[in-house]
Amino acid sequence: MNILTVDFGSTYTKLTAINATDAVILGTASAFTTIDTDIMHGFHAALHLLEERIGAFRYDRLLCCSSAGGGLKMVALGLVPELTAQAARLAASSAGAKVIRTYSFEISRMEQEEIYAIDPDIILLCGGTDGGNKEVIIANARRLCEIDRDFTVIVAGNKSASHEIEAIFEAAGKDYVLTKNVMPTFNKLDIEPARQSIRDVFIRKIIDAKGLSGVQALASADVIPTPLAVMAACELLSKGTRKTPGIGDFMAVDLGGATTDIYSMSDGKPSMSNVLEKGLPEPFSKRTVEGDLGMRYSLPSLMEVSDLEAMERESGISRSAIEDWVKRCIAKPETIADSREEQLIDALLAHRAVEVAVERHCGFLESSYTPLGEIFTLTGKDLSELSYIIGIGGAIINSCHPPNILKGSLYNPRKPYLLKPKQPAFLFDRRYVFASMGLLGSIDPELALHFMKEEII
C-alpha cells in the first residue's frame, strides 16, 4: 500500500511518499504554500517535484495536516491567571492551536476590542471549578456575544453555569460547543475533552475558512492541525507501542516561518531534593507555541528580542546588513538564504528564536527562606536532565550548521533559575517527516515508530 502524507505549512507544503508494504520512505519534496490563490497549486507543484525524484507515484491513501493561513488561531478566557487561564492555554496548545492571548477575570471593553482585532477562529471559554464561581464565565459569555466576529466558542468551565451559557449563546446565534471543565476540581486538569472539541471544530468549520475543503475531499481521513500531528509523533516516539519501546523523555524544537513550537515529553519533576512544586501540575506531553518567534512571518517581533550589536560582534556582519536581510525576508517570505552571509544571519536569528522559546517553555526556580533554611519552588517543568533535543523545521534542517541553532535550547549558567536541558544529545529530523509520522501513526503506529527511529535516532 502506498501512502502520501501532506503538511500544508505556513511557508512550505511538504510531501512524504511511503511504501507501507515494504516499510520504505520513497522520498520527500516541498513547494511554496499557495494559500493566497489555491492551496492545491502548491500541492501539485510539490507532487511534481516528488515524482521527478522517485518516478510516477500512485497513492492509496492521502493523509493531511495544515498550519497554513496562520494556523488555528485561538483566544483563551479563564478566571484567574494561575489556574483556569493557564489550564485553558494548556488545553488549547496541546490541541494544535496558536494561542494569541489569554484573558483572566471578566473581560473589559478594551479586551473585547482586542479580541475583535485578533479575529480568532476559536475562543476557549473557561472559568471556575465545578460548583464554584460561575458569575465570571457567564459574564464573559455575554460579552463574547457582543463581539461581531465569526468565531466558535468552546465552553470548558464550571458545569453549574452550562444552562445559562447555553441560553445566552442560543439567543445571540453564536456558534458554540459545550464540553467538560478543563479544571473540574482545584489543581486538577482534565484537558482531553477540550482538546477533542478543538479538533472537532477545526474539522467541521476551520477547514473551509482556510481553503482546505478541496484537500479534505481528497483525503482519506480528517485534515488536522499540523502541531497536533507533531504532538502525536512526539508521544509515539517517547512512549513507543506495545511491541516496541520509545526513546523516553526528550524535547522537540520546531522552528518555522511563523512560529516556534516547543514540545516536551517529560513529567518535569524536580531533579533536586530541596524543591517544592508550585502551580498547576504539568502534563507529560506539553506544547508551547510562540507566535512572535518565526523566521519569516514573525521576523519583526523576533528582531525586537534580538541583540543586533551582539550579532554584529559574533558574526562580523554589519548591523545594516542584518537589517537589510530582514527587510527583504519580511517583504518576500519565500526568500531563501543563498550566500554565506545570508545563511549566517538566518542561523543567528534562528538561535535566538530557539533560545527565547525554550526559556518560555521550561520551568523556573524561585528561592525563599524558612526557619529551616533556603528552599526552592519550581513553576513548570524541570527539563535539565533530558536526554535528547530533536530539531525540526526547515530553518534548522537547512542551516549550514544545525547544532549551533539548537545550542540556544541549552542551560545557561548566567540564568541558573531557568531549568533548560544541560547535556542532551542533539538529533535532527533531516527529511522533516515528524508531522508525516504523526499522520501515519493514526493508522499504523508501529510503522511510524520504525520510520522515526530510522530517520532520527
C-alpha positions as CSV (number, residue, x, y, z in Angstrom):
1,M,0.0,0.0,0.0
2,N,1.3,3.5,-0.9
3,I,0.6,6.4,1.4
4,L,1.1,10.1,0.6
5,T,1.3,12.5,3.6
6,V,1.0,16.3,3.2
7,D,1.8,19.0,5.6
8,F,0.5,22.4,4.4
9,G,2.8,24.7,6.3
10,S,2.7,28.4,6.7
11,T,5.6,28.7,4.2
12,Y,6.1,25.3,2.5
13,T,3.8,22.4,1.5
14,K,5.8,19.2,2.4
15,L,5.0,15.8,0.9
16,T,6.3,12.3,2.0
17,A,5.8,9.3,-0.2
18,I,5.6,6.0,1.8
19,N,5.5,2.4,0.6
20,A,3.9,0.8,3.7
21,T,4.1,-2.7,2.3
22,D,7.9,-2.7,2.1
23,A,8.3,-0.2,5.0
24,V,10.2,2.3,2.9
25,I,10.0,6.1,2.7
26,L,10.4,6.6,-1.1
27,G,11.0,10.3,-1.0
28,T,10.1,13.8,0.1
29,A,9.5,17.1,-1.6
30,S,8.3,20.6,-0.9
31,A,7.0,23.7,-2.6
32,F,5.9,27.1,-1.5
33,T,2.4,27.1,0.1
34,T,-0.1,28.9,-2.1
35,I,-2.7,29.9,0.5
36,D,-3.4,33.3,-1.3
37,T,-4.5,31.6,-4.5
38,D,-5.5,27.9,-4.3
39,I,-3.7,25.7,-1.8
40,M,-3.8,22.9,-4.3
41,H,-1.4,24.7,-6.6
42,G,1.4,24.3,-4.0
43,F,0.4,20.7,-3.5
44,H,0.6,19.9,-7.2
45,A,4.0,21.7,-7.5
46,A,5.4,19.6,-4.7
47,L,3.9,16.4,-6.1
48,H,5.6,17.3,-9.5
49,L,9.0,17.7,-7.7
50,L,8.4,14.4,-5.8
51,E,7.7,12.4,-9.0
52,E,10.7,13.9,-10.7
53,R,12.8,12.3,-7.9
54,I,11.1,8.9,-7.5
55,G,9.0,8.4,-10.6
56,A,5.3,8.3,-11.0
57,F,3.6,7.7,-7.6
58,R,0.1,6.4,-7.2
59,Y,-1.1,6.6,-3.6
60,D,-3.8,4.5,-2.0
61,R,-4.3,6.8,1.0
62,L,-3.8,10.6,1.4
63,L,-3.2,11.9,4.9
64,C,-3.0,15.7,5.5
65,C,-2.4,18.3,8.2
66,S,-2.2,22.0,7.9
67,S,-0.9,25.2,9.6
68,A,-1.5,27.3,6.5
69,G,-3.2,30.6,6.8
70,G,-1.8,31.4,10.2
71,G,-2.7,28.0,11.6
72,L,-5.6,27.6,14.1
73,K,-5.8,31.0,16.0
74,M,-7.3,30.9,19.4
75,V,-8.0,33.1,22.4
76,A,-8.5,31.6,25.9
77,L,-10.5,33.0,28.7
78,G,-10.3,31.9,32.3
79,L,-11.0,33.0,35.8
80,V,-7.6,33.6,37.4
81,P,-4.2,33.6,35.6
82,E,-2.5,31.0,37.8
83,L,-5.3,28.5,37.5
84,T,-8.1,28.3,34.9
85,A,-6.5,30.7,32.4
86,Q,-3.3,28.6,32.5
87,A,-5.4,25.4,32.2
88,A,-7.1,26.9,29.1
89,R,-3.8,27.7,27.5
90,L,-2.5,24.2,28.1
91,A,-5.6,22.6,26.6
92,A,-5.5,24.9,23.5
93,S,-1.8,24.5,22.9
94,S,-2.0,20.7,23.2
95,A,-4.7,20.6,20.5
96,G,-2.5,22.3,18.0
97,A,-3.8,25.8,18.3
98,K,-1.9,29.1,18.2
99,V,-3.0,30.8,21.4
100,I,-2.8,34.5,20.6
101,R,-3.9,35.8,24.0
102,T,-5.1,34.6,27.4
103,Y,-7.5,36.7,29.4
104,S,-8.5,36.4,33.1
105,F,-11.5,37.6,35.2
106,E,-14.3,39.5,33.4
107,I,-13.0,40.9,30.1
108,S,-13.2,44.7,29.7
109,R,-14.4,46.8,26.7
110,M,-10.8,47.3,25.7
111,E,-10.2,43.5,25.7
112,Q,-13.4,42.9,23.7
113,E,-12.0,45.3,21.1
114,E,-8.6,43.5,21.2
115,I,-10.4,40.1,20.6
116,Y,-12.2,41.7,17.6
117,A,-8.9,42.8,16.2
118,I,-7.3,39.4,16.7
119,D,-10.3,37.8,14.8
120,P,-9.7,34.3,16.3
121,D,-11.0,31.1,14.8
122,I,-12.0,29.7,18.2
123,I,-12.4,31.0,21.7
124,L,-11.9,28.6,24.6
125,L,-14.1,29.9,27.5
126,C,-13.2,28.5,30.9
127,G,-13.6,29.6,34.5
128,G,-14.4,28.2,37.9
129,T,-14.2,24.7,39.2
130,D,-17.4,22.6,39.0
131,G,-19.7,24.0,41.6
132,G,-17.5,27.1,42.2
133,N,-17.7,30.6,40.8
134,K,-20.0,30.9,37.8
135,E,-20.6,34.6,37.6
136,V,-17.4,35.4,35.7
137,I,-17.8,32.8,33.0
138,I,-21.5,33.8,32.5
139,A,-20.5,37.5,32.2
140,N,-17.8,36.6,29.7
141,A,-20.3,34.6,27.6
142,R,-22.5,37.7,27.3
143,R,-19.5,39.9,26.4
144,L,-18.3,37.5,23.8
145,C,-21.7,37.7,22.1
146,E,-21.2,41.5,21.7
147,I,-18.1,40.9,19.5
148,D,-19.1,40.9,15.9
149,R,-16.8,38.1,14.6
150,D,-17.4,34.6,13.3
151,F,-15.6,32.6,15.9
152,T,-16.7,29.4,17.6
153,V,-16.8,29.3,21.4
154,I,-15.8,26.1,23.2
155,V,-17.1,26.2,26.7
156,A,-15.0,24.2,29.1
157,G,-15.7,25.7,32.5
158,N,-17.9,25.4,35.6
159,K,-20.6,22.9,34.7
160,S,-23.0,24.6,37.0
161,A,-23.1,27.6,34.5
162,S,-23.8,25.5,31.4
163,H,-27.6,26.1,31.3
164,E,-27.2,29.9,31.5
165,I,-24.4,29.9,29.0
166,E,-26.3,27.7,26.5
167,A,-29.3,30.1,26.7
168,I,-27.0,33.2,26.1
169,F,-25.3,31.8,23.0
170,E,-28.6,30.4,21.6
171,A,-30.3,33.8,21.9
172,A,-27.3,35.5,20.2
173,G,-27.0,32.9,17.5
174,K,-23.3,32.4,18.4
175,D,-21.7,29.1,17.3
176,Y,-20.6,27.2,20.5
177,V,-19.7,23.8,21.9
178,L,-20.2,22.6,25.5
179,T,-17.5,20.2,26.9
180,K,-16.1,19.2,30.2
181,N,-14.4,21.6,32.5
182,V,-10.6,21.8,31.9
183,M,-10.2,22.1,35.7
184,P,-13.1,20.3,37.4
185,T,-11.6,20.5,40.9
186,F,-8.9,22.7,42.3
187,N,-5.4,22.0,40.8
188,K,-6.7,19.0,38.8
189,L,-6.5,19.2,35.0
190,D,-8.7,17.4,32.5
191,I,-7.8,18.9,29.2
192,E,-8.5,16.0,26.8
193,P,-12.3,16.7,26.3
194,A,-11.4,20.3,25.4
195,R,-8.6,19.1,23.1
196,Q,-11.0,16.8,21.3
197,S,-13.6,19.6,20.9
198,I,-11.0,21.9,19.4
199,R,-10.1,19.2,16.9
200,D,-13.8,18.6,16.0
201,V,-14.3,22.4,15.4
202,F,-11.2,22.5,13.2
203,I,-12.6,19.6,11.1
204,R,-16.2,21.0,11.0
205,K,-15.5,24.6,10.4
206,I,-12.0,25.9,10.1
207,I,-11.1,23.7,7.1
208,D,-13.4,25.7,4.9
209,A,-12.2,29.0,6.3
210,K,-8.6,28.1,5.5
211,G,-9.4,27.0,1.9
212,L,-8.8,23.3,2.7
213,S,-12.2,21.9,1.6
214,G,-10.7,20.7,-1.7
215,V,-8.0,18.9,0.3
216,Q,-10.4,17.3,2.7
217,A,-12.5,16.0,-0.3
218,L,-9.4,14.1,-1.5
219,A,-8.0,13.0,1.9
220,S,-8.6,9.5,3.4
221,A,-9.1,10.9,6.9
222,D,-9.8,14.2,8.6
223,V,-7.3,17.0,8.0
224,I,-5.9,18.0,11.4
225,P,-3.7,20.9,12.6
226,T,0.0,20.3,11.9
227,P,1.0,20.8,15.6
228,L,-1.4,18.1,16.6
229,A,0.2,15.7,14.2
230,V,3.7,16.6,15.5
231,M,2.4,16.2,19.1
232,A,1.1,12.7,18.2
233,A,4.5,11.8,16.7
234,C,6.3,13.1,19.8
235,E,4.1,11.0,22.1
236,L,4.6,7.9,19.9
237,L,8.4,8.3,19.8
238,S,8.6,8.9,23.5
239,K,6.3,6.2,24.8
240,G,6.5,3.6,22.0
241,T,4.0,0.9,21.3
242,R,3.0,-2.3,23.0
243,K,5.6,-4.1,20.9
244,T,8.4,-1.5,20.6
245,P,9.7,0.8,23.3
246,G,10.1,4.5,22.7
247,I,13.2,6.6,23.5
248,G,11.9,8.1,26.7
249,D,12.0,11.8,27.7
250,F,13.0,14.5,25.1
251,M,12.3,17.9,23.8
252,A,11.5,18.8,20.2
253,V,12.1,22.2,18.7
254,D,10.0,23.1,15.6
255,L,11.2,26.3,14.2
256,G,9.0,27.6,11.4
257,G,8.3,30.7,9.3
258,A,5.5,32.0,11.5
259,T,6.0,30.3,15.0
260,T,8.5,28.4,17.1
261,D,6.8,25.4,18.8
262,I,8.4,23.6,21.7
263,Y,7.3,20.1,22.7
264,S,8.5,18.4,25.9
265,M,7.8,14.7,26.6
266,S,8.6,14.5,30.3
267,D,6.9,14.6,33.7
268,G,9.2,17.5,34.6
269,K,9.6,16.6,38.2
270,P,12.3,18.4,40.2
271,S,15.7,16.9,39.8
272,M,16.9,18.3,43.2
273,S,15.6,17.2,46.6
274,N,15.0,20.6,48.2
275,V,12.5,21.8,45.6
276,L,8.7,22.2,46.0
277,E,6.4,22.2,43.1
278,K,4.2,25.3,42.6
279,G,1.1,25.9,40.5
280,L,-0.8,23.5,38.3
281,P,0.5,20.0,37.6
282,E,2.3,19.8,34.3
283,P,1.1,17.4,31.6
284,F,3.6,14.8,30.4
285,S,3.1,15.9,26.8
286,K,3.4,19.7,26.6
287,R,3.5,22.1,23.7
288,T,4.0,25.8,23.8
289,V,3.8,28.0,20.7
290,E,5.5,31.3,20.3
291,G,3.6,33.3,17.6
292,D,6.1,36.1,17.8
293,L,9.2,34.0,17.0
294,G,9.4,32.9,13.4
295,M,11.9,33.0,10.6
296,R,9.8,34.9,8.1
297,Y,6.3,36.0,9.0
298,S,7.2,36.8,12.6
299,L,10.6,38.4,11.9
300,P,9.6,41.9,13.1
301,S,8.9,40.7,16.7
302,L,11.9,38.3,16.7
303,M,14.1,41.3,15.9
304,E,12.6,43.1,19.0
305,V,14.0,40.4,21.3
306,S,17.3,40.1,19.4
307,D,20.6,41.9,20.3
308,L,21.8,43.2,16.9
309,E,25.0,44.5,18.4
310,A,25.9,41.1,19.8
311,M,25.1,39.5,16.5
312,E,27.4,42.0,14.8
313,R,30.2,41.2,17.2
314,E,29.7,37.5,16.9
315,S,29.4,37.3,13.2
316,G,31.4,40.2,11.9
317,I,28.4,41.2,9.7
318,S,27.3,44.8,10.0
319,R,24.1,45.7,11.7
320,S,22.9,47.4,8.5
321,A,23.4,44.2,6.5
322,I,21.4,42.2,9.1
323,E,18.6,44.7,9.0
324,D,18.6,44.8,5.2
325,W,18.3,41.0,5.0
326,V,15.4,41.0,7.5
327,K,13.6,43.7,5.5
328,R,13.9,41.6,2.3
329,C,12.6,38.5,4.1
330,I,9.6,40.4,5.5
331,A,8.7,41.8,2.1
332,K,9.1,38.4,0.4
333,P,8.7,35.5,2.9
334,E,9.7,32.8,0.4
335,T,13.2,34.3,0.2
336,I,15.9,31.7,0.6
337,A,19.4,32.4,2.1
338,D,21.9,31.8,-0.7
339,S,25.1,33.5,0.2
340,R,27.2,32.5,3.2
341,E,26.4,35.9,4.9
342,E,22.7,35.4,4.5
343,Q,22.9,31.9,5.9
344,L,24.9,33.1,8.9
345,I,22.3,35.8,9.6
346,D,19.5,33.3,9.4
347,A,21.4,31.0,11.8
348,L,21.9,33.8,14.3
349,L,18.2,34.7,14.2
350,A,17.2,31.0,14.5
351,H,19.5,30.5,17.5
352,R,17.8,33.5,19.2
353,A,14.3,32.2,18.4
354,V,15.1,28.8,19.9
355,E,16.7,30.4,23.0
356,V,13.7,32.6,23.8
357,A,11.1,29.9,23.0
358,V,12.8,27.3,25.3
359,E,13.2,29.8,28.1
360,R,9.4,30.4,27.9
361,H,8.6,26.7,27.8
362,C,10.8,25.4,30.6
363,G,10.2,25.7,34.3
364,F,11.9,28.1,36.6
365,L,13.1,28.2,40.2
366,E,12.4,30.8,42.9
367,S,14.1,30.8,46.3
368,S,12.7,31.6,49.7
369,Y,14.0,31.4,53.2
370,T,12.3,29.5,56.1
371,P,13.4,28.8,59.7
372,L,14.9,25.6,58.3
373,G,16.9,27.4,55.7
374,E,16.7,28.1,52.0
375,I,14.2,26.2,49.8
376,F,13.2,26.5,46.2
377,T,9.9,26.3,44.4
378,L,9.5,25.0,40.8
379,T,6.9,26.5,38.5
380,G,6.6,24.5,35.3
381,K,8.8,21.6,34.2
382,D,12.4,20.8,35.3
383,L,13.9,19.8,31.9
384,S,17.5,19.9,33.0
385,E,18.1,16.1,32.8
386,L,16.5,15.5,29.3
387,S,18.5,13.0,27.2
388,Y,17.6,14.4,23.7
389,I,16.7,17.5,21.9
390,I,15.3,17.0,18.4
391,G,15.5,19.7,15.8
392,I,12.5,20.0,13.4
393,G,11.7,22.6,10.7
394,G,13.4,24.0,7.6
395,A,15.2,26.8,9.4
396,I,17.1,24.2,11.5
397,I,17.4,21.3,9.0
398,N,18.5,23.5,6.1
399,S,21.0,25.5,8.1
400,C,24.7,25.3,7.4
401,H,25.3,24.1,11.0
402,P,22.1,22.9,12.7
403,P,23.8,22.2,16.1
404,N,24.6,25.8,16.6
405,I,21.0,26.7,16.4
406,L,19.9,24.1,18.9
407,K,22.5,25.3,21.3
408,G,20.1,28.1,22.1
409,S,18.0,25.5,23.9
410,L,20.7,24.6,26.4
411,Y,21.1,25.6,30.1
412,N,22.7,29.0,30.5
413,P,24.8,29.4,33.7
414,R,24.0,33.1,33.6
415,K,20.3,32.2,34.1
416,P,20.5,29.4,36.5
417,Y,16.9,29.7,37.5
418,L,15.8,28.5,34.1
419,L,15.8,24.7,34.0
420,K,16.8,24.1,30.4
421,P,18.5,20.9,29.3
422,K,22.1,20.6,30.5
423,Q,23.7,17.8,28.5
424,P,21.3,16.5,25.9
425,A,22.3,14.8,22.6
426,F,21.1,16.7,19.5
427,L,19.0,14.7,17.0
428,F,17.6,16.0,13.7
429,D,14.5,15.3,11.6
430,R,16.6,15.8,8.5
431,R,13.8,15.0,6.0
432,Y,11.2,16.7,8.0
433,V,9.0,13.7,8.5
434,F,7.8,14.3,12.0
435,A,4.3,15.6,11.1
436,S,4.1,12.9,8.4
437,M,4.8,10.2,11.1
438,G,2.1,11.7,13.3
439,L,-0.4,11.2,10.5
440,L,0.9,7.7,9.7
441,G,0.7,6.8,13.4
442,S,-3.0,7.2,13.3
443,I,-3.3,4.2,11.1
444,D,0.0,2.3,11.7
445,P,1.8,3.4,14.8
446,E,4.3,0.5,14.6
447,L,5.4,1.6,11.2
448,A,5.5,5.2,12.1
449,L,7.7,4.5,15.1
450,H,10.0,2.3,13.0
451,F,10.5,5.2,10.5
452,M,11.2,7.8,13.2
453,K,13.8,5.7,14.8
454,E,15.4,5.0,11.4
455,E,15.3,8.6,10.3
456,I,16.1,10.5,13.6
457,I,18.0,8.3,16.1
